[in-house]
């Protein structure tokens, strides 16, 4: 039963045009970074921002963007179920709503992780392809590349669950998407400015720790914090679905 529900949710995600829209965004981001490598310079005319392995790793560190992009992916995937009415047959197929929602969260977890892995891979590939137009080669080690891809995958998977929780709570696709952007893009710098020390625990900061371009907190603390960021809205969304009418 559980596996059938997850397969059904993954099938729903992969048979819509939404993943292709997000893939186009990832391609665009890769193209922008490649253009920066080819044409951008420092104030002194040099390309010091790609001069070392650390600089290049920082340039392709996709994790912070992965949390936001996958967060929107999860938000739209879940909230659109209510807008299109497909949530009704979902709950008819699985009257135990928590099982259906957990299957949906699992599907967006997988989808967010896959999208983020692709995004990180595209970013690395496009930057590597653009580097021969400069005086620098590709300096990142295999370990650095692996960490960027793995860290982005984990971050994106958890970001998708975060977004799914927001979508389950708000149900309106537009409203949930706006709320996700406000929480992940607008609110963090304001909170960090208002409360000293909170900036270390914002998603973008801890995501950078996972891909090796930040050391504000330890790796284990960063992973735990990202789990917390994903778990709270997911739990609230699950509670909301249990307590409210479907339509």
C-alpha positions as CSV (number, residue, x, y, z in Angstrom):
1,X,0.0,0.0,0.0
2,X,2.7,2.4,1.0
3,X,4.9,1.8,-2.0
4,X,1.8,2.0,-4.3
5,X,1.0,5.5,-2.9
6,X,4.6,6.7,-3.4
7,X,4.7,5.4,-6.9
8,X,1.4,7.1,-7.7
9,X,2.7,10.4,-6.3
10,X,5.9,10.2,-8.3
11,X,4.0,9.3,-11.4
12,X,1.9,12.5,-10.9
13,X,5.0,14.6,-10.6
14,X,6.7,13.1,-13.6
15,X,3.7,13.3,-16.0
16,X,3.1,17.0,-15.7
17,X,4.9,19.9,-17.3
18,X,6.0,21.4,-14.0
19,X,9.3,19.6,-13.7
20,X,10.2,20.8,-17.2
21,X,9.6,24.4,-16.2
22,X,12.0,24.0,-13.3
23,X,14.5,22.3,-15.5
24,X,14.4,25.3,-17.8
25,X,15.2,27.5,-14.8
26,X,18.2,25.3,-13.9
27,X,19.5,25.6,-17.5
28,X,19.1,29.4,-17.4
29,X,21.0,29.6,-14.1
30,X,23.8,27.5,-15.6
31,X,23.9,29.7,-18.7
32,X,24.1,32.9,-16.5
33,X,27.0,31.5,-14.6
34,X,28.8,30.4,-17.7
35,X,28.3,34.0,-19.1
36,X,29.8,35.4,-15.8
37,X,32.8,33.2,-16.2
38,X,33.4,34.3,-19.8
39,X,32.6,38.0,-19.6
40,X,32.7,39.2,-16.0
41,X,35.8,40.7,-14.4
42,X,36.9,42.2,-11.1
43,X,37.3,46.0,-10.7
44,X,40.9,45.6,-11.8
45,X,40.0,43.7,-14.9
46,X,41.1,40.4,-13.6
47,X,39.1,37.2,-13.1
48,X,40.2,36.6,-9.6
49,X,36.8,35.2,-8.7
50,X,37.7,31.9,-10.5
51,X,41.4,31.9,-9.7
52,X,41.4,29.1,-7.1
53,X,39.6,25.9,-6.4
54,X,37.8,27.5,-3.5
55,X,36.6,30.4,-5.7
56,X,35.3,28.0,-8.3
57,X,33.6,25.9,-5.6
58,X,31.9,29.0,-4.2
59,X,30.7,29.9,-7.7
60,X,29.0,26.6,-8.3
61,X,27.7,26.1,-4.7
62,X,24.1,25.5,-5.7
63,X,22.7,24.5,-2.3
64,X,21.3,27.8,-1.2
65,X,19.4,28.2,-4.5
66,X,18.5,24.5,-4.4
67,X,16.5,25.0,-1.1
68,X,14.6,27.9,-2.6
69,X,13.9,26.4,-6.0
70,X,13.0,23.0,-4.7
71,X,10.9,24.7,-2.0
72,X,8.9,26.3,-4.8
73,X,8.7,22.9,-6.5
74,X,7.3,21.3,-3.4
75,X,4.9,24.2,-2.8
76,X,3.4,24.2,-6.2
77,X,3.3,20.3,-6.4
78,X,1.1,20.1,-3.3
79,X,-0.9,23.3,-3.5
80,X,-1.9,22.7,-7.1
81,X,-3.5,19.5,-6.0
82,X,-6.2,21.5,-4.3
83,X,-6.6,24.0,-7.2
84,X,-7.0,21.2,-9.8
85,X,-9.1,19.0,-7.5
86,X,-6.8,16.0,-7.8
87,X,-6.5,15.9,-4.0
88,X,-10.0,14.4,-3.9
89,X,-9.2,11.1,-5.7
90,X,-5.9,11.0,-3.8
91,X,-7.8,10.9,-0.5
92,X,-10.4,8.5,-1.8
93,X,-7.6,6.1,-2.8
94,X,-6.1,6.5,0.7
95,X,-8.8,7.5,3.2
96,X,-6.0,7.7,5.9
97,X,-5.0,11.2,5.0
98,X,-1.7,11.1,6.8
99,X,-0.5,8.2,4.7
100,X,-1.4,10.0,1.5
101,X,0.4,13.1,2.6
102,X,3.5,11.3,3.8
103,X,3.6,9.6,0.4
104,X,3.3,13.0,-1.3
105,X,6.0,14.4,0.9
106,X,8.2,11.4,0.0
107,X,7.6,12.0,-3.7
108,X,8.5,15.7,-3.5
109,X,11.6,14.8,-1.4
110,X,12.8,12.6,-4.2
111,X,11.8,15.1,-6.9
112,X,13.5,18.0,-5.1
113,X,16.6,16.0,-4.6
114,X,16.8,14.9,-8.3
115,X,16.1,18.5,-9.5
116,X,18.8,19.9,-7.2
117,X,21.4,17.2,-8.2
118,X,20.7,18.1,-11.9
119,X,21.0,21.8,-11.1
120,X,24.3,21.4,-9.3
121,X,25.6,19.1,-12.1
122,X,24.5,21.6,-14.8
123,X,26.1,24.5,-12.9
124,X,29.4,22.7,-12.6
125,X,29.3,21.5,-16.2
126,X,28.6,25.0,-17.7
127,X,31.2,26.7,-15.6
128,X,33.8,24.0,-16.5
129,X,32.8,24.4,-20.2
130,X,33.3,28.2,-20.0
131,X,36.6,28.1,-18.2
132,X,38.7,27.4,-21.3
133,X,37.8,30.9,-22.5
134,X,39.8,32.3,-19.6
135,X,43.4,31.8,-18.4
136,X,42.2,29.4,-15.7
137,X,41.4,25.7,-15.9
138,X,38.9,23.7,-13.8
139,X,40.6,23.4,-10.4
140,X,38.0,21.6,-8.3
141,X,38.8,18.1,-7.1
142,X,36.5,15.2,-7.5
143,X,35.8,15.4,-3.8
144,X,34.8,19.0,-4.1
145,X,32.5,18.2,-7.0
146,X,31.0,15.3,-5.1
147,X,30.3,17.5,-2.0
148,X,28.6,20.2,-4.1
149,X,26.3,17.7,-5.8
150,X,25.6,15.7,-2.7
151,X,25.1,18.7,-0.5
152,X,22.8,20.3,-3.1
153,X,20.8,17.1,-3.4
154,X,20.2,16.8,0.3
155,X,19.4,20.5,0.6
156,X,17.0,20.5,-2.3
157,X,15.2,17.4,-1.1
158,X,14.6,19.0,2.3
159,X,13.7,22.3,0.7
160,X,11.0,20.5,-1.3
161,X,9.5,19.0,1.9
162,X,9.5,22.5,3.4
163,X,7.6,23.8,0.4
164,X,5.2,20.9,0.5
165,X,4.4,21.7,4.1
166,X,3.6,25.3,3.2
167,X,1.5,24.2,0.2
168,X,-0.5,21.8,2.4
169,X,-1.2,24.6,4.9
170,X,-2.2,27.3,2.5
171,X,-3.6,25.3,-0.4
172,X,-3.7,28.2,-2.8
173,X,-0.9,27.8,-5.3
174,X,-0.2,31.5,-5.7
175,X,-0.5,32.3,-2.0
176,X,1.7,29.4,-1.0
177,X,4.3,30.3,-3.6
178,X,4.4,33.9,-2.4
179,X,4.6,32.7,1.2
180,X,7.5,30.4,0.4
181,X,9.4,33.3,-1.3
182,X,8.8,35.6,1.6
183,X,10.0,33.0,4.1
184,X,13.1,31.9,2.2
185,X,14.1,35.1,0.4
186,X,12.7,38.1,2.1
187,X,12.5,37.2,5.8
188,X,16.0,35.7,6.5
189,X,18.1,38.9,6.0
190,X,15.5,40.9,8.0
191,X,15.5,38.4,10.8
192,X,19.3,38.2,10.8
193,X,19.5,42.0,11.0
194,X,17.0,42.2,13.9
195,X,18.3,39.3,16.0
196,X,22.1,38.8,16.3
197,X,23.2,35.3,15.7
198,X,20.2,34.1,13.8
199,X,21.8,34.5,10.5
200,X,23.9,31.4,11.1
201,X,20.7,29.3,11.1
202,X,19.0,30.7,8.0
203,X,18.6,28.1,5.1
204,X,21.1,29.8,2.8
205,X,23.8,29.9,5.4
206,X,23.5,26.3,6.5
207,X,23.1,25.1,3.0
208,X,26.5,26.6,2.1
209,X,28.0,24.6,5.0
210,X,26.8,21.4,3.3
211,X,28.6,22.2,0.1
212,X,31.8,23.2,1.8
213,X,31.7,27.0,1.2
214,X,30.6,28.0,4.7
215,X,31.8,27.2,8.2
216,X,29.3,29.2,10.3
217,X,28.2,26.0,12.1
218,X,29.3,22.4,12.0
219,X,28.3,20.1,9.3
220,X,26.1,18.0,11.6
221,X,24.5,21.1,13.1
222,X,23.7,22.3,9.6
223,X,22.1,19.0,8.6
224,X,20.0,19.0,11.8
225,X,19.0,22.6,11.2
226,X,17.9,21.9,7.6
227,X,15.9,18.9,8.9
228,X,14.2,21.2,11.3
229,X,13.4,23.8,8.6
230,X,11.8,21.0,6.6
231,X,10.1,19.2,9.4
232,X,8.2,22.1,11.0
233,X,6.1,23.2,8.0
234,X,5.7,19.5,7.0
235,X,4.3,18.7,10.4
236,X,2.0,21.7,10.4
237,X,0.8,20.8,6.9
238,X,0.1,17.3,8.0
239,X,-1.9,18.5,11.0
240,X,-3.8,21.0,8.8
241,X,-4.8,18.3,6.3
242,X,-6.0,16.0,9.1
243,X,-8.1,18.7,10.7
244,X,-9.6,20.6,7.7
245,X,-12.1,19.7,5.0
246,X,-10.5,18.5,1.7
247,X,-12.3,21.2,-0.4
